């Protein structure tokens, strides 16, 4: 199962057989399906799609396949090259393009790549649109253009710089306070495009930047998912450099994790909590995160007099609920900040700027800020899937077992206990069942996870 087709795009490992991996043929099929969907939706001539990629080794190959496929459909391509997911999202709106494709497998290891698909608002396709694209690919329903009607291809530069300027223009980004604070930070960009974007943003804000793994060559020096066990190098360097804190981003720069000045984890879950605390303190309102995110956001939102709601996992689901409930900030507990004043997409550049503004205004350290928030602890586990495992059957049985608790089934099964919870769901991006637990201590969260995993294994 190394080729995953879902409504959020296509993701797979490079090489191998077609339909089993992300081969050039699979790449072309899916790019063509997206192009056909776009033509069917918009029914207009001269469609333009913006393409950008992270620094993965396979990125240039996949990008050229996607670009030339769209040109073959009569669609004009603007290639912004090495970029970030939020930069491509913003580029679609800034250039009034008809859609966008980001070539990135996000936090997956280097052998993976993927196509993330955007609509004309620079937002991910919703479930119905994603289903349409999958159907077109399934039925090979493509109609390519004749020679006189081919699309055009153009390279454009400086979109990361444009993105940075858009961030600096945000009303709540306190540029002067940040500049006066004379911060020093360490940045781990896992040798991808965050190594271009984050140091450039920090330079504009007069923040001294110590670069760690900021060469965008796609050679990830550690597992690119920004989890505690992968971040020992930056934790040590933050202490050694006597930095104010550390910044970690994933390969496509839509997830932001922070390291306190003593080398401890600020906690991926608390990136959104801190940014929301700052925003809600200036502009009261509502928030949204997903079912797998910490209760801490709910607590902070209610402290500021707002209402919190939880969506199904997936950026598009968070965005839809944010719009429905007029949320002024939201995102996902994996360090994804969505701030509608900028755009409806997870954006680490926006997150960095809001976080810097927050501690510059409070004049406290990163660790002091973290200690001021409600303490919840999460345990994030997974079970690898095989063909013999029936995920739906497991979820039904677990929901039935705990039917006397508060059970939510809009996305897998979430079981809310009085002081803790567990969320079980099939991943959209990897062949695994995710088992997330949260409690009032790390030991309790881990014990709950162990208990639930044993119960699932008994069902298997």
C-alpha positions in Angstrom: 0.0 0.0 0.0 2.5 2.6 -1.1 0.1 4.4 -3.4 -2.7 6.2 -1.5 -5.5 7.8 -3.6 -7.7 10.0 -1.5 -9.9 13.1 -1.8 -7.0 15.1 -0.6 -4.7 14.0 -3.5 -2.4 11.2 -4.5 0.6 10.2 -2.4 3.0 7.4 -3.0 6.6 6.1 -3.0 8.8 6.7 -6.0 9.7 3.8 -8.3 8.2 0.3 -8.7 5.0 -0.7 -10.5 2.2 1.4 -11.7 -0.9 1.5 -9.5 1.2 0.4 -6.6 3.6 3.3 -6.3 3.8 6.9 -7.5 5.4 6.1 -10.9 5.6 8.7 -13.8 2.5 7.0 -15.3 0.4 7.4 -12.1 1.6 11.1 -11.8 0.5 11.9 -15.3 -2.9 10.2 -14.8 -3.7 12.1 -11.7 -2.4 15.5 -13.1 -4.6 14.9 -16.2 -7.6 14.0 -14.0 -7.2 17.2 -12.0 -6.8 19.3 -15.3 -9.9 17.7 -16.7 -11.8 18.4 -13.5 -10.7 22.0 -13.6 -11.8 22.4 -17.3 -15.2 20.8 -16.5 -15.8 23.0 -13.5 -14.8 26.4 -15.0 -15.8 25.9 -18.7 -13.5 28.7 -19.9 -10.5 29.2 -22.1 -7.0 30.1 -20.9 -7.0 28.3 -17.6 -3.9 28.9 -15.4 -2.5 26.6 -12.7 0.3 27.5 -10.3 2.8 24.7 -9.4 5.4 24.7 -6.7 7.4 22.0 -4.9 9.3 21.2 -1.8 13.0 20.2 -2.0 12.5 16.4 -2.3 14.9 14.6 -4.6 12.0 13.5 -6.8 10.4 16.9 -6.9 11.9 18.2 -10.2 10.9 15.0 -12.0 7.4 15.0 -10.7 7.0 18.7 -11.3 8.0 18.4 -15.0 5.6 15.5 -15.5 2.7 17.5 -13.9 3.5 20.7 -15.8 3.8 19.0 -19.3 0.6 17.0 -18.6 -1.4 20.2 -17.9 0.2 21.9 -21.0 -1.0 18.9 -23.0 -4.5 19.6 -21.8 -4.3 23.2 -23.0 -3.8 24.6 -19.5 -1.2 27.4 -18.9 1.3 26.6 -16.1 3.1 29.0 -13.9 5.9 27.2 -12.2 7.2 28.9 -9.0 9.8 26.2 -8.4 11.1 25.6 -4.8 8.3 26.8 -2.6 6.1 26.0 0.4 2.6 24.8 0.6 1.2 28.1 2.0 3.2 30.1 -0.6 1.5 28.2 -3.5 -1.9 28.7 -1.8 -1.2 32.5 -1.5 0.2 32.6 -5.1 -3.1 31.2 -6.5 -5.0 34.1 -4.9 -2.4 36.8 -5.6 -2.2 35.9 -9.3 -6.0 35.1 -9.5 -5.1 31.7 -11.0 -7.7 29.0 -11.5 -6.0 26.3 -9.4 -2.7 25.1 -8.0 -0.7 21.9 -7.4 1.8 21.5 -4.6 4.3 18.7 -5.2 5.1 17.5 -1.7 4.5 14.5 0.6 4.5 16.9 3.6 6.0 15.0 6.6 6.5 11.6 4.9 10.1 10.3 4.4 12.1 11.2 1.3 11.0 8.2 -0.8 7.5 9.6 -0.8 6.0 12.4 -3.0 2.5 13.6 -3.6 0.3 16.0 -5.5 -1.8 18.4 -3.2 -4.6 19.9 -5.2 -6.0 23.5 -4.9 -9.0 25.3 -6.2 -9.2 28.9 -7.4 -9.3 30.2 -3.9 -6.0 28.5 -3.1 -7.8 26.0 -0.8 -7.7 22.2 -0.9 -10.5 20.5 -2.8 -13.5 19.5 -0.8 -14.7 15.8 -0.6 -17.0 16.1 -3.7 -14.4 17.7 -5.9 -11.7 15.1 -4.8 -14.2 12.3 -5.6 -14.7 13.8 -9.1 -10.9 13.8 -9.7 -10.6 10.2 -8.6 -13.4 9.1 -10.9 -11.9 10.8 -13.9 -8.6 9.0 -13.2 -10.4 5.7 -12.6 -12.1 6.0 -16.0 -9.2 7.5 -17.9 -11.6 10.2 -19.0 -9.0 12.6 -20.5 -9.2 14.7 -23.7 -5.9 16.2 -24.6 -5.5 19.3 -26.8 -4.4 19.5 -30.4 -1.1 21.1 -31.3 -2.4 24.7 -31.8 -4.2 24.6 -28.5 -1.5 23.5 -26.1 -1.0 25.5 -22.9 2.0 27.6 -22.1 4.7 27.1 -19.5 6.3 29.9 -17.6 8.8 30.0 -14.7 8.3 32.8 -12.1 10.5 33.7 -9.1 10.3 35.6 -5.8 7.0 34.2 -4.5 8.5 33.3 -1.1 9.5 37.0 -0.8 5.9 38.0 -1.8 4.6 35.6 0.9 6.8 37.2 3.5 5.6 40.7 2.6 2.0 39.5 3.0 2.8 38.2 6.4 4.5 41.4 7.5 1.4 43.4 6.4 -0.9 41.5 8.8 -2.4 43.9 11.4 -1.6 41.6 14.4 2.0 41.0 13.3 3.8 43.5 15.6 6.9 44.1 13.5 8.3 46.9 15.7 7.9 44.9 19.0 9.7 41.9 17.4 12.5 44.0 16.1 13.1 45.7 19.5 13.1 42.3 21.3 16.4 41.2 19.6 15.5 37.5 19.5 17.9 34.8 18.7 16.4 31.5 17.3 17.6 28.2 15.9 15.8 26.9 12.8 15.6 23.3 11.7 14.0 23.1 8.2 14.9 19.4 7.5 16.9 20.5 4.4 13.8 21.6 2.5 12.2 24.8 1.5 11.6 26.1 5.0 15.4 26.7 4.9 14.7 29.4 2.3 11.5 30.9 3.8 11.9 30.9 7.6 15.4 32.5 7.7 14.3 35.1 5.1 11.2 36.0 7.3 13.4 36.2 10.4 15.9 38.5 8.7 13.0 41.0 7.9 12.1 40.9 11.6 15.6 41.6 12.9 15.8 38.1 14.5 19.2 36.5 14.7 18.9 33.1 13.0 21.1 30.1 13.6 20.5 27.7 10.7 20.4 23.9 11.2 19.6 21.7 8.2 18.5 24.7 6.1 20.1 23.6 2.8 17.1 22.8 0.4 18.6 19.6 -1.1 15.9 17.1 -0.1 18.4 15.0 2.0 16.4 14.9 5.2 18.8 14.5 8.1 16.2 13.0 10.4 12.6 11.8 10.1 10.8 14.9 8.7 7.8 14.6 11.0 8.4 17.3 13.7 8.0 15.0 16.7 10.1 15.1 19.9 12.0 11.9 19.2 13.3 13.4 15.9 14.4 16.8 17.3 17.4 16.0 19.6 19.8 18.0 17.4 17.9 21.3 17.6 17.1 20.8 21.3 20.9 20.6 22.0 21.8 23.5 19.7 19.1 25.9 21.2 20.8 25.4 24.6 24.3 25.6 23.3 23.6 28.8 21.4 21.7 30.3 24.3 18.9 31.0 21.9 15.5 32.3 22.9 13.8 29.3 21.3 13.9 26.9 18.3 11.7 26.7 15.2 11.1 23.4 13.4 9.1 23.1 10.2 8.2 20.1 8.0 9.3 19.8 4.4 6.5 21.9 2.9 6.3 24.4 5.8 2.7 24.0 6.9 3.5 22.5 10.3 5.3 24.5 13.0 6.9 23.1 16.2 8.8 25.1 18.8 11.6 24.3 21.2 11.9 26.2 24.5 15.1 27.9 25.6 16.0 25.0 27.9 15.7 22.5 25.0 12.3 21.2 26.1 9.5 20.8 23.6 6.9 23.6 23.6 4.7 20.9 22.1 3.3 20.8 18.6 -0.2 21.0 20.0 0.6 24.2 21.8 1.8 26.1 18.7 -1.9 26.7 17.8 -2.8 27.3 21.4 -0.2 30.1 21.8 -1.1 31.8 18.4 -4.8 31.6 19.3 -4.1 33.1 22.8 -2.4 36.0 21.1 -5.1 36.6 18.4 -8.0 36.1 20.8 -6.5 38.6 23.2 -6.5 41.2 20.5 -9.7 40.2 18.5 -12.1 38.0 20.5 -13.9 35.3 18.5 -14.3 31.6 17.9 -11.8 28.8 17.1 -11.8 25.4 15.4 -9.4 22.5 15.4 -9.8 18.8 14.6 -10.9 15.9 16.7 -7.3 14.8 17.2 -6.2 18.1 18.7 -5.7 19.1 22.3 -8.4 20.3 24.7 -6.1 23.2 25.5 -7.4 25.2 22.6 -11.0 24.8 23.9 -9.8 26.1 27.3 -8.0 29.1 26.0 -10.9 30.0 23.7 -13.4 29.9 26.5 -11.0 31.9 28.7 -11.3 34.7 26.1 -15.1 34.3 25.9 -15.2 32.5 22.5 -16.7 29.2 21.3 -14.6 26.2 20.3 -15.7 23.5 17.9 -13.9 20.3 16.5 -14.0 19.1 12.9 -13.1 15.9 11.2 -9.3 15.6 10.6 -8.1 17.2 7.4 -7.4 20.8 6.5 -10.4 21.1 4.3 -12.7 20.0 7.1 -11.2 22.4 9.5 -11.6 25.3 7.0 -15.2 24.4 6.2 -16.1 24.5 9.9 -14.1 27.7 10.5 -16.1 29.4 7.7 -19.4 28.1 9.1 -18.6 29.3 12.6 -16.8 32.6 11.8 -13.6 31.3 13.5 -10.9 34.0 13.6 -8.1 31.4 14.0 -8.0 27.6 13.8 -5.9 24.7 12.6 -4.7 21.3 13.6 -2.8 20.2 16.6 0.1 19.0 14.5 1.4 22.6 14.5 -0.8 23.8 11.6 -2.0 27.5 12.0 -4.9 28.7 9.9 -5.4 32.5 10.1 -8.1 33.7 7.8 -6.8 37.3 7.8 -4.0 35.9 5.7 -5.6 32.9 3.9 -7.5 29.6 4.7 -4.4 27.3 4.8 -1.9 26.0 7.4 1.0 28.5 7.3 4.2 28.2 9.4 5.3 31.7 8.3 2.1 33.2 9.7 2.5 31.1 12.9 6.1 32.2 13.4 5.2 35.9 13.0 2.2 35.6 15.4 4.2 33.7 18.0 7.1 36.2 17.9 4.5 39.0 18.3 3.0 37.2 21.3 6.2 36.8 23.3 7.5 40.2 22.3 4.4 41.8 23.7 4.4 39.7 26.9 8.1 40.1 27.4 8.4 36.6 28.8 10.4 33.5 27.7 9.2 30.7 25.6 9.2 28.3 28.6 7.3 30.8 30.8 4.6 31.1 28.1 4.3 27.3 27.8 4.0 26.9 31.6 1.2 29.4 31.6 -1.1 27.1 29.6 -3.3 24.2 30.8 -1.2 21.0 30.9 -2.4 18.2 28.7 -0.2 15.4 27.5 -0.7 13.4 24.3 0.5 10.0 23.2 0.5 9.5 19.4 0.7 5.9 18.2 -0.1 3.9 15.2 -0.8 0.3 14.0 0.6 -0.6 10.5 -2.2 -1.9 8.2 -2.1 -5.2 6.3 -4.6 -6.6 3.8 -6.0 -8.8 6.6 -7.0 -5.9 8.9 -10.6 -4.7 8.6 -10.4 -1.1 9.9 -14.1 -0.4 9.7 -14.9 -3.5 11.7 -12.4 -2.5 14.4 -13.9 1.0 14.7 -17.5 -0.3 14.9 -16.5 -2.8 17.7 -14.6 -0.1 19.7 -17.5 2.3 19.4 -19.9 -0.4 20.6 -17.5 -1.3 23.5 -17.6 2.2 24.8 -21.2 3.1 23.9 -21.8 4.4 27.4 -19.2 7.1 27.1 -19.3 10.3 24.9 -18.5 8.7 21.5 -18.1 10.8 18.3 -18.1 9.0 14.9 -17.8 11.7 12.3 -14.2 10.7 11.7 -13.2 7.3 12.9 -14.1 6.9 16.6 -13.4 9.5 19.3 -14.2 8.4 22.9 -14.3 11.2 25.4 -13.8 10.3 29.1 -14.0 12.8 31.9 -10.4 13.8 32.0 -9.0 12.1 28.9 -9.8 11.0 25.4 -8.8 8.6 22.6 -9.2 9.1 18.9 -9.0 6.1 16.5 -8.9 6.7 12.7 -7.5 5.4 9.5 -4.9 7.8 8.2 -5.5 9.7 4.9 -1.8 9.8 4.1 -0.2 6.5 5.3 -1.4 2.8 5.5 -1.9 3.0 9.3 -4.5 3.3 12.0 -3.7 6.4 14.2 -4.3 6.1 17.9 -4.1 9.4 19.7 -4.8 9.8 23.4 -4.7 12.8 25.7 -4.7 13.0 29.5 -3.6 15.1 32.4 -0.2 13.4 32.6 2.1 11.7 30.1 2.0 8.5 32.0 -1.8 8.4 31.9 -1.9 9.2 28.2 0.6 6.4 27.5 -1.3 3.9 29.7 -4.6 4.8 27.9 -2.9 4.2 24.5 -1.4 0.9 25.6 -4.8 -0.3 26.9 -6.6 0.7 23.6 -3.9 -0.8 21.4 -4.2 -4.1 23.3 -8.0 -4.0 22.9 -7.6 -3.4 19.1 -5.1 -6.3 18.8 -7.6 -8.6 20.6 -10.2 -7.7 17.9 -7.7 -8.2 15.0 
